[in-house]
Amino acid sequence: MRPTSPAPGIPVDHSACWIPLIVLAAACGGNDDSADVLLAGGSVLDGTGSEPVVADVAVAGDRIVFVGDADAAGMTATDTVDVSGLAVTPGFIDMHSHAELNAEHGRDARAFLFQGITTVALGMDGGGSAEVAAQLAAWEEDGIGVNAFLFVGHNSVRAWVMGMADRAPTSTELDEMRGLVRQGMEEGAYGLSSGLFYLPGNYAETEEVIELNRVAAEYPGAIYDTHDRDLGAAYPPFGYLESTAEGIRIGEEAGTKVIFSHFNAQGAHNYGRAPEGAALIEAARARGVEVAGAHHSYTATQSNLRSYTIPGWAAAGGDTAMVRRFDHPDTVGILDAQTREMLAIRGGADRILFADRRPDLNGKTLRQLADEWGLDAPATARRILRDGNAAVMNLGLYDGENLRYLAQRDWMMTCTDGRDPGPTRPVTHPRAFGSFTRKIRDLVLDEQLITLPFTVRSMTGLAADFLEWDDRGYLREGYAADITVLDLEAVDDMATYENPHQYSRGTVHVLVNGVFAVRDGEATMALAGRPLLRGGVVYGGEVSDGGQ
């Protein structure tokens, strides 16, 4: 089928559309009318960064079997869907996610699917368990709405072996941590993730992480994924550039690839400084180190109150030891001063917005709570932490100009850094609902800062290449049928900080492994995702076609 016009806003190179696609159709058996689904007449962006072409895409089972002119090739399908005027892309790959994919928060992953995301990376910020096989098996048994793959986490293995000890490991402890990393890699992890900003990872010296990453490097394609030690808002300061250099060093000396989670400089003192960190990455790439980043579409972060307000030394030994320090009259004076310094780096207590399970905190800033309770901000933070850590956002920590600069780098992928919502999490960061959509809406369609083919590549083929997949991330014959169809005239991220639980608009269809997860703008509740082992190998058996 041939459309009457390309998708609005997409330049189409008509001179190059049909000859290579017809050749491809012949090569992949285009005259065999055995397709299940035919997406007819869309503007196809294949994930390479090339300009779109007007073409039909056919799916049989979980694979793409045809790309070209279906009428000319005699291709038919059981289910033909007219997508003329729409953009057809590979399913998007979220390179840094906190999707929980469980019964409490929804295995269907609708917040991600409505952004066009079909695959998510998990086990991030050093938090991934070494028990990778158990998680993959649970996903296979229960069903998940998107494909998912895992990292084994430095923080996780350190906490398992050493708890919250603020010291270097003994040789025996280091060997035990090596064993846990090896277990995770043997069971299919993609590499080692770290959260050197967080505890207990922050207690580790660089050399400890290098030693553990050497274990990951024993496995082909291994990746070091880092939430680096100091993007610019750590306390005590390690240094934005020093932290970038450390992340590169850990990968380079161990022999793995490196990706910086949600790479950007934090804090007003680092506004405009993204080019400096990017220069370190580009210098490493020039000398042969495979270094990349994941782009974050918002100027606010989300993390936890303890990390934003309590220095690491005060949390050593765990929560009980931390509360004892809260109650010590000499120590509390030191804490007051250092908490104020930490808040100053982050723009003040009025920039810390709660997104927690506790309804009396949700939607309020630390400053508002301090005023309500008649306390200063440090005392307010300690009062809350006595009952457990709290989820918070830091408004305005990222600079919009830094964000725009980094979006233009050809090594920058895309991520949500988002955690799916649930009945016990009534407030969350809008990034879980809008990151990919926001990038397209703001930077492509409104500002025209980057092109749509470049952006789609950052969300698909670029990530697939980095992950060393040979059958995902592109719209090609033989590849997994993870496909997103967008109406560019309707694309809009609806989620806001005040009302974050709003699905993105403009995502018309999403197929995950050949099954419609979104059709005609409605979630089908299919659980068609698959757990992926390192290299893109599918764990387990068949795709589920429904149920939650």
JOFEN-V216547 format. One record per residue. RES is the residue in three letters. PSI is psi in degrees with one decimal (NA if undefined). OMEGA is omega in whole degrees, -180 to 180 (999 if undefined). BURIAL is b if it has 24 or more other C-alpha atoms within 12 Angstrom, else e. Layout:
BEGIN
res=RES psi=PSI omega=OMEGA burial=BURIAL
res=RES psi=PSI omega=OMEGA burial=BURIAL
END
This chain:
BEGIN
res=MET psi=144.6 omega=-179 burial=b
res=ARG psi=129.6 omega=178 burial=b
res=PRO psi=158.7 omega=177 burial=b
res=THR psi=-21.7 omega=180 burial=e
res=SER psi=155.0 omega=176 burial=e
res=PRO psi=172.6 omega=176 burial=b
res=ALA psi=139.7 omega=-179 burial=b
res=PRO psi=136.2 omega=175 burial=e
res=GLY psi=-3.6 omega=-180 burial=b
res=ILE psi=121.2 omega=172 burial=b
res=PRO psi=133.5 omega=-178 burial=e
res=VAL psi=130.4 omega=177 burial=b
res=ASP psi=88.7 omega=-176 burial=e
res=HIS psi=-29.0 omega=-177 burial=e
res=SER psi=-23.5 omega=-176 burial=e
res=ALA psi=4.6 omega=-168 burial=e
res=CYS psi=-45.5 omega=-157 burial=b
res=TRP psi=-34.3 omega=-175 burial=b
res=ILE psi=-52.9 omega=-179 burial=e
res=PRO psi=-30.4 omega=-178 burial=e
res=LEU psi=-34.9 omega=177 burial=b
res=ILE psi=-39.1 omega=176 burial=b
res=VAL psi=-44.5 omega=178 burial=e
res=LEU psi=-41.0 omega=-179 burial=b
res=ALA psi=-42.7 omega=179 burial=b
res=ALA psi=-39.8 omega=-178 burial=b
res=ALA psi=-32.0 omega=-176 burial=e
res=CYS psi=20.1 omega=174 burial=b
res=GLY psi=47.5 omega=-174 burial=b
res=GLY psi=-20.9 omega=-178 burial=b
res=ASN psi=-2.4 omega=176 burial=b
res=ASP psi=108.6 omega=-173 burial=e
res=ASP psi=52.6 omega=-175 burial=b
res=SER psi=14.3 omega=-177 burial=b
res=ALA psi=150.0 omega=175 burial=b
res=ASP psi=-42.5 omega=-177 burial=b
res=VAL psi=136.3 omega=173 burial=b
res=LEU psi=115.5 omega=173 burial=b
res=LEU psi=107.7 omega=-165 burial=b
res=ALA psi=124.7 omega=166 burial=b
res=GLY psi=23.0 omega=179 burial=b
res=GLY psi=169.4 omega=173 burial=b
res=SER psi=106.3 omega=-169 burial=b
res=VAL psi=121.7 omega=170 burial=b
res=LEU psi=112.4 omega=-165 burial=b
res=ASP psi=-3.0 omega=179 burial=b
res=GLY psi=-5.5 omega=180 burial=b
res=THR psi=-13.6 omega=-172 burial=b
res=GLY psi=-0.5 omega=178 burial=b
res=SER psi=158.5 omega=177 burial=b
res=GLU psi=150.2 omega=-178 burial=b
res=PRO psi=153.8 omega=174 burial=b
res=VAL psi=150.0 omega=178 burial=b
res=VAL psi=118.7 omega=-173 burial=b
res=ALA psi=168.3 omega=173 burial=b
res=ASP psi=147.0 omega=179 burial=b
res=VAL psi=123.9 omega=-179 burial=b
res=ALA psi=144.6 omega=-177 burial=b
res=VAL psi=133.4 omega=171 burial=b
res=ALA psi=123.6 omega=-175 burial=b
res=GLY psi=-126.2 omega=-179 burial=b
res=ASP psi=18.2 omega=-174 burial=b
res=ARG psi=148.9 omega=169 burial=b
res=ILE psi=126.5 omega=-177 burial=b
res=VAL psi=-6.9 omega=-176 burial=b
res=PHE psi=137.5 omega=169 burial=b
res=VAL psi=118.4 omega=-178 burial=b
res=GLY psi=-152.2 omega=179 burial=b
res=ASP psi=102.0 omega=-174 burial=b
res=ALA psi=-40.4 omega=-180 burial=b
res=ASP psi=-46.6 omega=-178 burial=b
res=ALA psi=-33.8 omega=-177 burial=e
res=ALA psi=-3.8 omega=-178 burial=b
res=GLY psi=26.2 omega=-179 burial=e
res=MET psi=128.4 omega=174 burial=b
res=THR psi=171.9 omega=180 burial=b
res=ALA psi=159.2 omega=177 burial=b
res=THR psi=-37.6 omega=-175 burial=e
res=ASP psi=105.4 omega=179 burial=e
res=THR psi=125.9 omega=-177 burial=e
res=VAL psi=120.2 omega=179 burial=b
res=ASP psi=114.7 omega=178 burial=b
res=VAL psi=22.9 omega=178 burial=b
res=SER psi=139.6 omega=-177 burial=b
res=GLY psi=1.1 omega=-179 burial=b
res=LEU psi=155.8 omega=177 burial=b
res=ALA psi=129.8 omega=180 burial=b
res=VAL psi=121.7 omega=-175 burial=b
res=THR psi=164.4 omega=167 burial=b
res=PRO psi=153.8 omega=174 burial=b
res=GLY psi=142.6 omega=-175 burial=b
res=PHE psi=149.0 omega=-178 burial=b
res=ILE psi=117.9 omega=180 burial=b
res=ASP psi=108.2 omega=-172 burial=b
res=MET psi=-3.9 omega=175 burial=b
res=HIS psi=102.7 omega=-173 burial=b
res=SER psi=157.5 omega=172 burial=b
res=HIS psi=26.8 omega=176 burial=b
res=ALA psi=132.8 omega=-175 burial=b
res=GLU psi=-25.2 omega=172 burial=b
res=LEU psi=48.8 omega=178 burial=b
res=ASN psi=176.7 omega=-174 burial=b
res=ALA psi=-36.1 omega=-177 burial=e
res=GLU psi=-42.1 omega=-174 burial=e
res=HIS psi=-0.5 omega=176 burial=b
res=GLY psi=107.6 omega=177 burial=b
res=ARG psi=-20.1 omega=-176 burial=b
res=ASP psi=-19.9 omega=175 burial=b
res=ALA psi=40.6 omega=-175 burial=b
res=ARG psi=-37.5 omega=-179 burial=b
res=ALA psi=-32.9 omega=-180 burial=b
res=PHE psi=-43.4 omega=-179 burial=b
res=LEU psi=-38.4 omega=-179 burial=b
res=PHE psi=-6.2 omega=169 burial=b
res=GLN psi=-2.6 omega=-177 burial=b
res=GLY psi=7.7 omega=-178 burial=b
res=ILE psi=130.7 omega=178 burial=b
res=THR psi=-8.1 omega=-179 burial=b
res=THR psi=138.8 omega=-180 burial=b
res=VAL psi=144.5 omega=172 burial=b
res=ALA psi=135.3 omega=-177 burial=b
res=LEU psi=170.7 omega=-175 burial=b
res=GLY psi=30.4 omega=-170 burial=b
res=MET psi=172.1 omega=177 burial=b
res=ASP psi=26.2 omega=180 burial=b
res=GLY psi=4.3 omega=-172 burial=b
res=GLY psi=-1.1 omega=-175 burial=b
res=GLY psi=132.2 omega=179 burial=b
res=SER psi=150.3 omega=173 burial=b
res=ALA psi=-15.6 omega=-178 burial=b
res=GLU psi=63.5 omega=-175 burial=b
res=VAL psi=-44.0 omega=-177 burial=b
res=ALA psi=-37.1 omega=180 burial=b
res=ALA psi=-40.5 omega=179 burial=e
res=GLN psi=-42.5 omega=178 burial=b
res=LEU psi=-41.5 omega=-180 burial=b
res=ALA psi=-38.0 omega=178 burial=b
res=ALA psi=-42.3 omega=177 burial=e
res=TRP psi=-42.6 omega=-179 burial=b
res=GLU psi=-41.2 omega=-177 burial=b
res=GLU psi=-43.3 omega=-173 burial=b
res=ASP psi=-28.0 omega=-175 burial=b
res=GLY psi=141.7 omega=178 burial=b
res=ILE psi=153.1 omega=-173 burial=b
res=GLY psi=-20.0 omega=179 burial=b
res=VAL psi=161.5 omega=171 burial=b
res=ASN psi=149.3 omega=-179 burial=b
res=ALA psi=144.0 omega=176 burial=b
res=PHE psi=162.5 omega=-166 burial=b
res=LEU psi=151.2 omega=167 burial=b
res=PHE psi=150.9 omega=170 burial=b
res=VAL psi=138.2 omega=-169 burial=b
res=GLY psi=134.9 omega=176 burial=b
res=HIS psi=-45.5 omega=180 burial=b
res=ASN psi=-40.1 omega=-178 burial=b
res=SER psi=-48.4 omega=-178 burial=b
res=VAL psi=-33.1 omega=178 burial=b
res=ARG psi=-43.8 omega=179 burial=b
res=ALA psi=-37.0 omega=179 burial=b
res=TRP psi=-39.1 omega=-175 burial=b
res=VAL psi=-38.3 omega=-169 burial=b
res=MET psi=-2.5 omega=-176 burial=b
res=GLY psi=-136.9 omega=-179 burial=b
res=MET psi=33.5 omega=-179 burial=b
res=ALA psi=131.3 omega=179 burial=b
res=ASP psi=76.4 omega=-180 burial=e
res=ARG psi=170.8 omega=174 burial=e
res=ALA psi=151.1 omega=178 burial=b
res=PRO psi=152.1 omega=169 burial=b
res=THR psi=168.2 omega=179 burial=e
res=SER psi=-35.9 omega=178 burial=e
res=THR psi=-43.2 omega=179 burial=e
res=GLU psi=-40.5 omega=179 burial=e
res=LEU psi=-40.3 omega=177 burial=b
res=ASP psi=-38.7 omega=178 burial=e
res=GLU psi=-40.1 omega=177 burial=b
res=MET psi=-40.5 omega=176 burial=b
res=ARG psi=-42.6 omega=-180 burial=b
res=GLY psi=-37.8 omega=179 burial=b
res=LEU psi=-40.8 omega=176 burial=b
res=VAL psi=-42.4 omega=179 burial=b
res=ARG psi=-40.6 omega=177 burial=b
res=GLN psi=-48.9 omega=-180 burial=b
res=GLY psi=-41.4 omega=180 burial=b
res=MET psi=-42.4 omega=178 burial=b
res=GLU psi=-32.1 omega=-177 burial=b
res=GLU psi=4.6 omega=171 burial=b
res=GLY psi=6.5 omega=179 burial=b
res=ALA psi=151.9 omega=-179 burial=b
res=TYR psi=-14.3 omega=180 burial=b
res=GLY psi=-162.3 omega=-178 burial=b
res=LEU psi=129.3 omega=172 burial=b
res=SER psi=148.6 omega=177 burial=b
res=SER psi=153.8 omega=172 burial=b
res=GLY psi=73.2 omega=-174 burial=b
res=LEU psi=-12.0 omega=172 burial=b
res=PHE psi=-27.5 omega=-173 burial=b
res=TYR psi=168.3 omega=177 burial=b
res=LEU psi=143.7 omega=4 burial=b
res=PRO psi=5.7 omega=-178 burial=b
res=GLY psi=-34.1 omega=-178 burial=b
res=ASN psi=-20.2 omega=179 burial=b
res=TYR psi=-11.9 omega=-175 burial=b
res=ALA psi=140.1 omega=170 burial=b
res=GLU psi=159.6 omega=-179 burial=e
res=THR psi=-41.0 omega=-175 burial=b
res=GLU psi=-33.3 omega=177 burial=e
res=GLU psi=-44.6 omega=-178 burial=b
res=VAL psi=-38.1 omega=177 burial=b
res=ILE psi=-45.4 omega=-179 burial=b
res=GLU psi=-41.8 omega=179 burial=b
res=LEU psi=-34.9 omega=179 burial=b
res=ASN psi=-24.0 omega=175 burial=b
res=ARG psi=-32.7 omega=176 burial=b
res=VAL psi=-47.4 omega=178 burial=b
res=ALA psi=-37.4 omega=-176 burial=b
res=ALA psi=-15.0 omega=176 burial=b
res=GLU psi=-13.0 omega=-174 burial=e
res=TYR psi=129.1 omega=-176 burial=b
res=PRO psi=135.9 omega=176 burial=e
res=GLY psi=7.0 omega=-174 burial=b
res=ALA psi=146.3 omega=-176 burial=b
res=ILE psi=138.7 omega=168 burial=b
res=TYR psi=112.5 omega=179 burial=b
res=ASP psi=123.3 omega=-174 burial=b
res=THR psi=130.1 omega=156 burial=b
res=HIS psi=97.1 omega=-167 burial=b
res=ASP psi=170.5 omega=-167 burial=b
res=ARG psi=-35.5 omega=-175 burial=b
res=ASP psi=100.6 omega=174 burial=b
res=LEU psi=-2.6 omega=179 burial=b
res=GLY psi=-4.1 omega=-177 burial=b
res=ALA psi=21.4 omega=179 burial=b
res=ALA psi=158.9 omega=176 burial=b
res=TYR psi=126.9 omega=-5 burial=b
res=PRO psi=155.7 omega=-176 burial=b
res=PRO psi=134.1 omega=172 burial=b
res=PHE psi=-33.0 omega=178 burial=e
res=GLY psi=127.4 omega=180 burial=b
res=TYR psi=-50.1 omega=-179 burial=b
res=LEU psi=-37.6 omega=178 burial=b
res=GLU psi=-38.7 omega=180 burial=e
res=SER psi=-40.2 omega=176 burial=b
res=THR psi=-45.3 omega=179 burial=b
res=ALA psi=-38.3 omega=179 burial=b
res=GLU psi=-44.9 omega=179 burial=b
res=GLY psi=-42.5 omega=178 burial=b
res=ILE psi=-44.0 omega=-178 burial=b
res=ARG psi=-41.5 omega=-178 burial=b
res=ILE psi=-40.7 omega=177 burial=b
res=GLY psi=-42.2 omega=-175 burial=b
res=GLU psi=-45.2 omega=-178 burial=b
res=GLU psi=-32.1 omega=179 burial=b
res=ALA psi=-30.0 omega=180 burial=b
res=GLY psi=30.4 omega=176 burial=b
res=THR psi=167.2 omega=166 burial=b
res=LYS psi=163.7 omega=-179 burial=b
res=VAL psi=134.8 omega=168 burial=b
res=ILE psi=131.3 omega=177 burial=b
res=PHE psi=118.8 omega=178 burial=b
res=SER psi=136.3 omega=174 burial=b
res=HIS psi=57.0 omega=-173 burial=b
res=PHE psi=123.8 omega=175 burial=b
res=ASN psi=152.4 omega=177 burial=b
res=ALA psi=138.2 omega=-177 burial=b
res=GLN psi=148.3 omega=173 burial=b
res=GLY psi=149.0 omega=-178 burial=b
res=ALA psi=-30.8 omega=180 burial=b
res=HIS psi=-12.0 omega=178 burial=e
res=ASN psi=9.7 omega=175 burial=b
res=TYR psi=133.3 omega=179 burial=b
res=GLY psi=2.5 omega=-175 burial=e
res=ARG psi=9.0 omega=178 burial=b
res=ALA psi=-38.9 omega=-179 burial=b
res=PRO psi=-27.5 omega=-179 burial=b
res=GLU psi=-45.9 omega=176 burial=e
res=GLY psi=-39.3 omega=178 burial=b
res=ALA psi=-35.1 omega=180 burial=b
res=ALA psi=-36.6 omega=177 burial=e
res=LEU psi=-40.9 omega=178 burial=b
res=ILE psi=-44.2 omega=-177 burial=b
res=GLU psi=-33.2 omega=176 burial=b
res=ALA psi=-40.3 omega=178 burial=e
res=ALA psi=-42.2 omega=178 burial=b
res=ARG psi=-38.5 omega=-179 burial=e
res=ALA psi=-28.8 omega=178 burial=e
res=ARG psi=11.4 omega=170 burial=e
res=GLY psi=5.5 omega=177 burial=e
res=VAL psi=128.8 omega=-179 burial=b
res=GLU psi=96.7 omega=-176 burial=b
res=VAL psi=139.2 omega=-179 burial=b
res=ALA psi=178.7 omega=178 burial=b
res=GLY psi=168.3 omega=175 burial=b
res=ALA psi=130.0 omega=-173 burial=b
res=HIS psi=134.2 omega=179 burial=b
res=HIS psi=130.2 omega=-169 burial=b
res=SER psi=0.9 omega=-175 burial=b
res=TYR psi=160.2 omega=177 burial=b
res=THR psi=-1.8 omega=176 burial=b
res=ALA psi=144.8 omega=174 burial=b
res=THR psi=170.8 omega=168 burial=b
res=GLN psi=133.0 omega=180 burial=b
res=SER psi=-131.1 omega=-178 burial=b
res=ASN psi=155.6 omega=-173 burial=b
res=LEU psi=-40.2 omega=-179 burial=b
res=ARG psi=-45.4 omega=-178 burial=b
res=SER psi=-28.3 omega=-177 burial=b
res=TYR psi=-17.0 omega=-171 burial=b
res=THR psi=-12.9 omega=-176 burial=b
res=ILE psi=123.0 omega=179 burial=b
res=PRO psi=150.9 omega=-173 burial=b
res=GLY psi=-36.5 omega=-178 burial=b
res=TRP psi=-31.0 omega=-176 burial=b
res=ALA psi=-17.6 omega=-180 burial=b
res=ALA psi=-1.3 omega=-180 burial=b
res=ALA psi=135.7 omega=180 burial=b
res=GLY psi=-7.1 omega=177 burial=e
res=GLY psi=-178.1 omega=-172 burial=b
res=ASP psi=-39.5 omega=-178 burial=b
res=THR psi=-44.1 omega=178 burial=e
res=ALA psi=-37.4 omega=179 burial=e
res=MET psi=-45.9 omega=-179 burial=b
res=VAL psi=-34.9 omega=175 burial=b
res=ARG psi=-39.3 omega=178 burial=e
res=ARG psi=-34.9 omega=176 burial=b
res=PHE psi=-33.0 omega=-174 burial=b
res=ASP psi=-2.9 omega=-179 burial=e
res=HIS psi=120.9 omega=-172 burial=e
res=PRO psi=-33.6 omega=179 burial=e
res=ASP psi=-41.0 omega=-177 burial=e
res=THR psi=-36.0 omega=-175 burial=e
res=VAL psi=-30.5 omega=176 burial=e
res=GLY psi=-40.3 omega=176 burial=e
res=ILE psi=-42.4 omega=179 burial=e
res=LEU psi=-43.2 omega=178 burial=b
res=ASP psi=-49.7 omega=-176 burial=b
res=ALA psi=-43.7 omega=-176 burial=e
res=GLN psi=-33.6 omega=175 burial=b
res=THR psi=-40.6 omega=177 burial=b
res=ARG psi=-39.7 omega=178 burial=b
res=GLU psi=-40.6 omega=179 burial=b
res=MET psi=-42.6 omega=179 burial=b
res=LEU psi=-34.9 omega=179 burial=b
res=ALA psi=-40.1 omega=178 burial=b
res=ILE psi=-34.1 omega=-175 burial=b
res=ARG psi=6.7 omega=175 burial=b
res=GLY psi=3.2 omega=177 burial=b
res=GLY psi=166.2 omega=-176 burial=b
res=ALA psi=-22.6 omega=180 burial=b
res=ASP psi=-6.0 omega=176 burial=b
res=ARG psi=-3.1 omega=-180 burial=b
res=ILE psi=107.3 omega=-175 burial=b
res=LEU psi=128.5 omega=-176 burial=b
res=PHE psi=136.7 omega=175 burial=b
res=ALA psi=61.8 omega=-166 burial=b
res=ASP psi=169.0 omega=177 burial=b
res=ARG psi=-25.0 omega=-176 burial=e
res=ARG psi=116.5 omega=-174 burial=e
res=PRO psi=-25.8 omega=-180 burial=e
res=ASP psi=-11.3 omega=178 burial=e
res=LEU psi=-33.1 omega=-169 burial=b
res=ASN psi=134.0 omega=175 burial=b
res=GLY psi=1.9 omega=179 burial=b
res=LYS psi=152.5 omega=175 burial=b
res=THR psi=163.2 omega=176 burial=b
res=LEU psi=-35.9 omega=178 burial=b
res=ARG psi=-43.2 omega=179 burial=b
res=GLN psi=-42.4 omega=179 burial=b
res=LEU psi=-39.8 omega=178 burial=b
res=ALA psi=-42.9 omega=179 burial=b
res=ASP psi=-41.3 omega=180 burial=e
res=GLU psi=-39.2 omega=-174 burial=e
res=TRP psi=-4.8 omega=-180 burial=e
res=GLY psi=34.7 omega=180 burial=e
res=LEU psi=166.0 omega=170 burial=e
res=ASP psi=170.4 omega=-174 burial=e
res=ALA psi=-43.1 omega=179 burial=b
res=PRO psi=-43.1 omega=180 burial=b
res=ALA psi=-35.5 omega=178 burial=b
res=THR psi=-44.3 omega=179 burial=b
res=ALA psi=-44.1 omega=-179 burial=b
res=ARG psi=-37.8 omega=178 burial=b
res=ARG psi=-42.8 omega=-180 burial=b
res=ILE psi=-43.1 omega=-176 burial=b
res=LEU psi=-20.4 omega=175 burial=b
res=ARG psi=-27.6 omega=180 burial=b
res=ASP psi=12.1 omega=179 burial=e
res=GLY psi=158.9 omega=-180 burial=e
res=ASN psi=159.8 omega=-177 burial=b
res=ALA psi=142.6 omega=176 burial=b
res=ALA psi=133.0 omega=-179 burial=b
res=VAL psi=156.6 omega=169 burial=b
res=MET psi=151.5 omega=174 burial=b
res=ASN psi=101.9 omega=-175 burial=b
res=LEU psi=136.7 omega=173 burial=b
res=GLY psi=19.1 omega=-178 burial=b
res=LEU psi=-31.1 omega=176 burial=b
res=TYR psi=149.3 omega=179 burial=b
res=ASP psi=131.6 omega=-180 burial=b
res=GLY psi=-34.3 omega=179 burial=b
res=GLU psi=-39.2 omega=173 burial=b
res=ASN psi=-45.1 omega=-180 burial=b
res=LEU psi=-44.8 omega=-179 burial=b
res=ARG psi=-40.0 omega=179 burial=b
res=TYR psi=-47.3 omega=-176 burial=b
res=LEU psi=-30.5 omega=178 burial=b
res=ALA psi=-21.1 omega=-177 burial=b
res=GLN psi=-4.5 omega=-180 burial=b
res=ARG psi=138.5 omega=-177 burial=b
res=ASP psi=0.5 omega=175 burial=b
res=TRP psi=6.9 omega=-176 burial=b
res=MET psi=116.6 omega=176 burial=b
res=MET psi=-155.3 omega=-177 burial=b
res=THR psi=146.7 omega=178 burial=b
res=CYS psi=165.3 omega=172 burial=b
res=THR psi=-34.9 omega=-167 burial=b
res=ASP psi=25.2 omega=-169 burial=b
res=GLY psi=146.5 omega=176 burial=b
res=ARG psi=127.2 omega=-177 burial=b
res=ASP psi=151.2 omega=-175 burial=b
res=PRO psi=176.8 omega=175 burial=b
res=GLY psi=178.0 omega=-176 burial=b
res=PRO psi=-23.8 omega=179 burial=e
res=THR psi=6.9 omega=179 burial=e
res=ARG psi=74.2 omega=-174 burial=b
res=PRO psi=-17.0 omega=177 burial=b
res=VAL psi=135.5 omega=177 burial=b
res=THR psi=173.3 omega=177 burial=b
res=HIS psi=139.7 omega=180 burial=b
res=PRO psi=-12.9 omega=-177 burial=b
res=ARG psi=-28.8 omega=178 burial=b
res=ALA psi=-24.1 omega=-177 burial=b
res=PHE psi=-20.1 omega=-168 burial=b
res=GLY psi=1.4 omega=-169 burial=b
res=SER psi=-53.2 omega=-176 burial=b
res=PHE psi=-42.4 omega=179 burial=b
res=THR psi=-41.7 omega=-179 burial=b
res=ARG psi=-40.5 omega=179 burial=b
res=LYS psi=-43.6 omega=179 burial=b
res=ILE psi=-46.7 omega=-177 burial=b
res=ARG psi=-51.9 omega=-172 burial=b
res=ASP psi=-52.1 omega=-168 burial=b
res=LEU psi=-24.3 omega=-180 burial=b
res=VAL psi=-58.2 omega=-171 burial=b
res=LEU psi=-43.6 omega=-176 burial=b
res=ASP psi=-54.4 omega=-176 burial=e
res=GLU psi=-21.1 omega=-176 burial=e
res=GLN psi=38.5 omega=179 burial=e
res=LEU psi=-39.3 omega=178 burial=e
res=ILE psi=155.5 omega=-177 burial=b
res=THR psi=160.5 omega=178 burial=b
res=LEU psi=-45.2 omega=178 burial=b
res=PRO psi=-41.2 omega=178 burial=b
res=PHE psi=-42.9 omega=-178 burial=b
res=THR psi=-44.4 omega=177 burial=b
res=VAL psi=-40.0 omega=177 burial=b
res=ARG psi=-40.2 omega=180 burial=b
res=SER psi=-22.7 omega=-177 burial=b
res=MET psi=-5.8 omega=-171 burial=b
res=THR psi=-89.4 omega=-172 burial=b
res=GLY psi=-37.2 omega=179 burial=b
res=LEU psi=-45.6 omega=178 burial=b
res=ALA psi=-42.5 omega=-179 burial=b
res=ALA psi=-40.2 omega=178 burial=b
res=ASP psi=-43.8 omega=-180 burial=b
res=PHE psi=-36.6 omega=180 burial=b
res=LEU psi=-4.3 omega=179 burial=b
res=GLU psi=43.6 omega=175 burial=e
res=TRP psi=139.3 omega=178 burial=b
res=ASP psi=6.3 omega=180 burial=e
res=ASP psi=21.8 omega=176 burial=b
res=ARG psi=158.8 omega=175 burial=b
res=GLY psi=-7.2 omega=179 burial=b
res=TYR psi=157.3 omega=172 burial=b
res=LEU psi=91.7 omega=-178 burial=b
res=ARG psi=151.9 omega=176 burial=b
res=GLU psi=133.0 omega=-180 burial=b
res=GLY psi=-10.9 omega=-178 burial=b
res=TYR psi=157.9 omega=177 burial=b
res=ALA psi=139.8 omega=-176 burial=b
res=ALA psi=64.7 omega=168 burial=b
res=ASP psi=109.9 omega=-169 burial=b
res=ILE psi=137.7 omega=176 burial=b
res=THR psi=136.7 omega=178 burial=b
res=VAL psi=122.0 omega=-174 burial=b
res=LEU psi=142.7 omega=168 burial=b
res=ASP psi=101.0 omega=-173 burial=b
res=LEU psi=-24.9 omega=178 burial=b
res=GLU psi=-20.6 omega=-177 burial=e
res=ALA psi=-9.6 omega=-176 burial=b
res=VAL psi=126.6 omega=180 burial=b
res=ASP psi=135.2 omega=173 burial=b
res=ASP psi=120.1 omega=-174 burial=b
res=MET psi=-20.8 omega=-176 burial=b
res=ALA psi=137.0 omega=177 burial=b
res=THR psi=169.5 omega=177 burial=b
res=TYR psi=-33.1 omega=-179 burial=b
res=GLU psi=-33.3 omega=-177 burial=e
res=ASN psi=76.2 omega=-170 burial=e
res=PRO psi=-21.7 omega=-173 burial=b
res=HIS psi=64.6 omega=178 burial=b
res=GLN psi=123.1 omega=-178 burial=b
res=TYR psi=146.7 omega=175 burial=b
res=SER psi=150.6 omega=177 burial=b
res=ARG psi=159.7 omega=175 burial=b
res=GLY psi=-5.9 omega=175 burial=b
res=THR psi=106.0 omega=-172 burial=b
res=VAL psi=-47.8 omega=180 burial=b
res=HIS psi=146.0 omega=169 burial=b
res=VAL psi=126.5 omega=173 burial=b
res=LEU psi=133.1 omega=175 burial=b
res=VAL psi=114.8 omega=-176 burial=b
res=ASN psi=42.0 omega=174 burial=b
res=GLY psi=-1.4 omega=-179 burial=b
res=VAL psi=134.1 omega=177 burial=b
res=PHE psi=116.3 omega=172 burial=b
res=ALA psi=-29.9 omega=170 burial=b
res=VAL psi=129.4 omega=177 burial=b
res=ARG psi=129.6 omega=-179 burial=b
res=ASP psi=38.4 omega=176 burial=b
res=GLY psi=7.8 omega=-179 burial=b
res=GLU psi=138.2 omega=176 burial=e
res=ALA psi=134.4 omega=179 burial=b
res=THR psi=-13.7 omega=-177 burial=b
res=MET psi=17.9 omega=174 burial=b
res=ALA psi=146.8 omega=175 burial=b
res=LEU psi=70.7 omega=-171 burial=b
res=ALA psi=0.7 omega=180 burial=b
res=GLY psi=161.0 omega=179 burial=b
res=ARG psi=142.0 omega=171 burial=b
res=PRO psi=137.5 omega=-177 burial=b
res=LEU psi=128.5 omega=171 burial=b
res=LEU psi=166.9 omega=178 burial=b
res=ARG psi=136.5 omega=-178 burial=b
res=GLY psi=1.3 omega=178 burial=b
res=GLY psi=7.3 omega=179 burial=b
res=VAL psi=132.8 omega=-179 burial=b
res=VAL psi=132.0 omega=175 burial=b
res=TYR psi=131.1 omega=170 burial=b
res=GLY psi=-146.2 omega=-165 burial=e
res=GLY psi=-122.0 omega=-165 burial=e
res=GLU psi=158.6 omega=175 burial=e
res=VAL psi=138.0 omega=173 burial=b
res=SER psi=141.8 omega=-177 burial=b
res=ASP psi=15.4 omega=176 burial=b
res=GLY psi=175.9 omega=-179 burial=e
res=GLY psi=159.0 omega=179 burial=e
res=GLN psi=NA omega=999 burial=b
END
